[in-house]
Amino acid sequence: MVGYWVLSQGVAWLIHTLFGGMMTPGGTFASPQNVLIGQTLSILVTGMLMLALACSFGWLTELFGPQPIRGSWWCTRSAC
């Protein structure tokens, strides 16, 4: 958790440093361009880094493959 937080903050800082001059005045939600630079890019880059990490560990099939379903399909409680 701490590693992900540090990575996400570092990515946000790097994006702000590189593209912060392109933002319009008024804050993060003042324009679509500000939302793209201030929010969306850091989420996309961090997500791609997490996907690359999962791929390097060989976890992609475990994460995105079929998941086992236990119990009856009509009952979601563990007592059924």
C-alpha positions in Angstrom: 0.0 0.0 0.0 2.7 2.4 0.9 4.7 1.5 -2.2 1.7 2.2 -4.4 1.0 5.5 -2.7 4.6 6.6 -3.1 4.5 5.6 -6.8 1.3 7.4 -7.5 2.5 10.5 -5.8 5.7 10.4 -7.7 3.9 10.0 -11.0 1.5 12.9 -10.2 4.5 15.1 -9.3 6.3 14.2 -12.5 3.3 14.9 -14.6 2.7 18.2 -12.9 6.3 19.1 -13.3 6.3 18.3 -17.0 2.9 19.4 -18.0 1.8 21.9 -15.3 2.5 24.9 -17.5 -0.2 23.8 -19.9 -2.9 24.0 -17.2 -5.4 26.9 -17.3 -5.9 29.1 -14.2 -8.8 28.1 -12.0 -7.8 24.8 -10.4 -7.9 21.2 -11.4 -11.5 21.1 -12.5 -11.6 24.5 -14.3 -11.3 22.9 -17.8 -11.2 19.5 -19.5 -7.5 20.1 -20.2 -6.9 20.6 -16.5 -8.7 17.4 -15.6 -6.7 15.5 -18.2 -3.4 16.8 -16.9 -4.2 17.0 -13.2 -6.1 13.7 -12.7 -6.4 11.4 -15.7 -2.8 11.2 -16.8 -1.6 10.2 -13.3 -4.3 7.5 -13.0 -3.5 6.1 -16.5 0.3 6.0 -16.0 0.0 4.5 -12.5 -2.4 1.9 -13.8 -0.1 1.0 -16.7 2.8 0.6 -14.2 0.7 -1.6 -12.0 -0.2 -3.7 -15.0 3.4 -4.0 -16.0 4.3 -5.1 -12.4 1.6 -7.8 -12.5 2.8 -8.9 -15.9 6.4 -9.2 -14.6 5.3 -11.3 -11.7 3.2 -13.5 -13.9 -0.1 -12.5 -12.2 -2.1 -11.5 -15.3 -3.9 -14.8 -15.7 -4.7 -15.0 -11.9 -6.0 -11.4 -11.9 -7.9 -11.3 -15.2 -8.7 -15.0 -15.8 -11.8 -16.9 -14.8 -12.4 -16.9 -11.0 -13.6 -20.0 -9.1 -17.2 -19.8 -7.9 -17.9 -21.7 -4.7 -21.2 -22.8 -3.5 -24.6 -22.9 -5.2 -25.5 -20.2 -7.7 -28.8 -19.4 -6.0 -27.3 -18.8 -2.6 -24.6 -16.3 -1.8 -24.4 -16.9 2.0 -21.7 -19.3 3.2 -24.3 -21.3 5.2 -26.0 -22.6 2.0 
